Amino acid sequence: MRAITHGYGSRPVVRDVSLVLPPGQLMCLLGPSGCGKTTTLRIAAGLEHPWTGEIRMGGETVAMGAEALPPERRHIGFLFQDFALFPHLTVADNVGFGITHRRRAERRQRVRAALDMVGMAEHAKVYPHTLSGGQQQRVALARALAPEPRLMLLDEPFSGLDARLRHQIRAETFDVLRANGVAAVMVTHDPEEAMYMADRIVLMDQGRIVQTGDPATLYHQPACPFAARFFGEINELPARVRHGVAETPLGTLPAPPRAGHRDAPRNALAMIRPEAFVLETAPQGDQPRARITAIRHLGRFHDVTLVIADGATGTHLHAHIADMPPIPLGAEVGIGLKPAGVFIFPADERGKAAVLSPEPGSVSSVHPAL
Ligand SMILES: Nc1ncnc2c1ncn2[C@@H]1O[C@H](COP(=O)(O)OP(=O)(O)OP(=O)(O)O)[C@@H](O)[C@H]1O
């Protein structure tokens, strides 16, 4: 997909999007509601004709300008949230629905193979209403895979399922796609789901691609404040950068060149993931300090609220501490930071507006844009 722009009426909702999906890989389009994920998927499917740009599949141009191959000739499988199986057809007939043009013996063999893939072969003769939600989802996956598509498109396929089933079905879907080497593009607004499923995540905002990369890159090297915020709660502090060093309320931190390497100090934003904090019970010398005002045990870690003396009200920060030392509420601790969870951005980068705290010097941790 190259330089695709598309919209509804005169309003563009997908802007200059280019994507490359290597064979057998799973790509997730991730972003907040309305950012253009589904429209991008529909363009790939041939359900929307892009205003501009080109789409190629396996070396063949399937859309360019007014010329476009219809969806049924693109050899694409679909799995959407409302995967509606046909209630009056058996499981086997549902799965065979998209391959009725093939010879009978071949069709039977494909249906059998597709049901085997998802572990539903023994349910071939029953009707969908006798199956659980998870089983129905497996049948829908088998139906999508039966025609041996060269590409699978999945749009929030697990969002109708409750949390436990969702985890199970997404793991099964991932295994089936992987085992069969099926290339797939999946739309989700859930960063955790994208990180679980994707070889490559494409993060979108307002119709544009913000960042593309493997899950670790997006989490550990966010390209902008929006990308940093999208993957979870993050603390935000004002900073001033000069000569590659950021002055923050938590002391000086190294800053990348683009955050400010000129002589004149530049306003910047320091973003700190909660898990980047290290608490020192015996602060040393001029080490930055904070007071502990709340400790909540959340299973895998403690959520610790810290207040640093910064302005009249102090600044609240949230730390996630896996091995919580025995520290009483109200104690003062030294603050250390693991560099991998600290990002410094120029204050004028995208997302600047959200940098401002609701009240001067108050809560500066921000929840993901879900
Ligand atoms: N058929 C349509 N006609 C007019 N506007 C549309 C149509 N489909 C989508 N839009 C608008 O285009 C924008 C992008 O929608 P799209 O469904 O692609 O986003 P999305 O990222 O998939 O969001 P969601 O997760 O909420 O589905 C939204 O503002 C949406 O309201």
The ligand as an SDF file (V2000), in Angstrom:
LIG
                    3D

 31 33  0  0  0  0  0  0  0  0999 V2000
  -18.9250    5.3090    5.9610 N   0  0  0  0  0  0  0  0  0  0  0  0
  -18.4870    6.4230    6.5590 C   0  0  0  0  0  0  0  0  0  0  0  0
  -19.0100    7.6290    6.2450 N   0  0  0  0  0  0  0  0  0  0  0  0
  -18.5850    8.7690    6.8280 C   0  0  0  0  0  0  0  0  0  0  0  0
  -17.5900    8.8090    7.7550 N   0  0  0  0  0  0  0  0  0  0  0  0
  -17.0310    7.6430    8.1170 C   0  0  0  0  0  0  0  0  0  0  0  0
  -17.4580    6.4000    7.5390 C   0  0  0  0  0  0  0  0  0  0  0  0
  -16.7060    5.4080    8.0870 N   0  0  0  0  0  0  0  0  0  0  0  0
  -15.8690    6.0150    8.9650 C   0  0  0  0  0  0  0  0  0  0  0  0
  -16.0690    7.3470    8.9760 N   0  0  0  0  0  0  0  0  0  0  0  0
  -15.3110    8.3230    9.7890 C   0  0  0  0  0  0  0  0  0  0  0  0
  -13.9540    8.2420    9.4170 O   0  0  0  0  0  0  0  0  0  0  0  0
  -13.0920    8.3640   10.5540 C   0  0  0  0  0  0  0  0  0  0  0  0
  -12.2020    7.1330   10.6300 C   0  0  0  0  0  0  0  0  0  0  0  0
  -13.0290    6.0090   10.8980 O   0  0  0  0  0  0  0  0  0  0  0  0
  -12.4480    4.5300   11.0360 P   0  0  0  0  0  0  0  0  0  0  0  0
  -13.6090    3.6180   11.3020 O   0  0  0  0  0  0  0  0  0  0  0  0
  -11.5720    4.2250    9.8910 O   0  0  0  0  0  0  0  0  0  0  0  0
  -11.5590    4.6960   12.3350 O   0  0  0  0  0  0  0  0  0  0  0  0
  -11.0640    3.5950   13.3650 P   0  0  0  0  0  0  0  0  0  0  0  0
   -9.7010    4.0140   13.7600 O   0  0  0  0  0  0  0  0  0  0  0  0
  -11.2360    2.2390   12.8050 O   0  0  0  0  0  0  0  0  0  0  0  0
  -12.0420    3.8370   14.5790 O   0  0  0  0  0  0  0  0  0  0  0  0
  -12.8990    2.7710   15.4230 P   0  0  0  0  0  0  0  0  0  0  0  0
  -11.9180    1.9880   16.2210 O   0  0  0  0  0  0  0  0  0  0  0  0
  -13.7680    3.6550   16.2680 O   0  0  0  0  0  0  0  0  0  0  0  0
  -13.6650    1.9720   14.4050 O   0  0  0  0  0  0  0  0  0  0  0  0
  -13.9980    8.5500   11.7430 C   0  0  0  0  0  0  0  0  0  0  0  0
  -14.0890    9.9190   12.0230 O   0  0  0  0  0  0  0  0  0  0  0  0
  -15.3310    8.0110   11.2700 C   0  0  0  0  0  0  0  0  0  0  0  0
  -16.3790    8.6760   11.9260 O   0  0  0  0  0  0  0  0  0  0  0  0
  1  2  1  0
  2  3  1  0
  2  7  2  0
  3  4  2  0
  4  5  1  0
  5  6  2  0
  6  7  1  0
  6 10  1  0
  7  8  1  0
  8  9  2  0
  9 10  1  0
 10 11  1  0
 11 12  1  0
 11 30  1  0
 12 13  1  0
 13 14  1  0
 13 28  1  0
 14 15  1  0
 15 16  1  0
 16 17  2  0
 16 18  1  0
 16 19  1  0
 19 20  1  0
 20 21  2  0
 20 22  1  0
 20 23  1  0
 23 24  1  0
 24 25  2  0
 24 26  1  0
 24 27  1  0
 28 29  1  0
 28 30  1  0
 30 31  1  0
M  END
$$$$
